[in-house]
């Protein structure tokens, strides 16, 4: 399965300072949700730059948010 290259490094850095397992899970979900939203925003801005049409930008961002890989990995959950 595909995993983003900096995901384990980011989480291991945060896990170093947080020792409670439930807090680690919450932090991991918050970090994943933040980067997921950041990526969706970057897709929107890229489509804005390339196409300049609002409908195409929204469709591209929705396609990113609802793709099977992101839903399978639980990034958006």
C-alpha positions in Angstrom: 0.0 0.0 0.0 1.2 3.5 -0.8 2.2 5.7 2.1 3.3 9.3 1.8 7.1 9.6 2.4 7.1 12.0 5.3 4.1 10.5 7.1 6.1 8.1 9.3 8.7 10.8 10.1 6.1 13.4 11.1 4.3 10.9 13.3 7.4 9.6 14.9 8.5 13.1 15.8 5.1 13.8 17.4 5.1 10.4 19.1 8.4 11.2 20.7 6.8 13.9 22.8 3.4 12.3 23.4 3.4 9.0 25.4 -0.3 8.3 25.9 -1.5 5.9 23.2 -5.0 7.5 22.9 -3.5 11.0 22.6 -1.1 9.6 19.9 -4.1 8.3 17.9 -5.8 11.7 18.2 -2.7 13.6 17.1 -2.2 11.2 14.2 -5.7 11.8 13.0 -5.5 15.5 13.3 -2.2 15.6 11.5 -3.6 13.4 8.7 -6.7 15.5 8.4 -4.6 18.7 8.2 -2.4 17.4 5.4 -5.4 16.0 3.6 -7.1 19.4 3.6 -3.9 21.1 2.6 -3.5 18.8 -0.4 -7.1 19.3 -1.4 -6.5 23.1 -1.3 -3.4 22.8 -3.3 -5.2 20.7 -6.0 -7.8 23.5 -6.1 -5.2 26.2 -6.5 -3.4 24.2 -9.2 -6.6 23.7 -11.2 -7.3 27.4 -10.8 -3.9 28.2 -12.3 -4.2 25.7 -15.1 -7.9 26.0 -16.1 -9.3 29.2 -14.6 -12.8 27.7 -14.4 -14.6 27.3 -11.0 -16.5 24.2 -12.0 -13.3 22.3 -13.0 -11.5 23.3 -9.8 -14.3 22.1 -7.6 -14.6 18.8 -9.5 -10.8 18.2 -9.2 -10.9 18.9 -5.5 -13.9 16.6 -5.0 -12.2 13.9 -7.1 -9.2 14.1 -4.8 -11.2 14.1 -1.6 -13.4 11.1 -2.6 -10.8 8.9 -4.4 -10.6 5.3 -3.4 -7.0 5.4 -2.1 -7.7 8.1 0.4 -10.8 6.4 1.6 -9.1 3.0 1.9 -6.2 4.5 3.9 -8.6 6.3 6.3 -7.0 9.6 5.7 -10.3 11.5 5.4 -12.0 9.6 8.3 
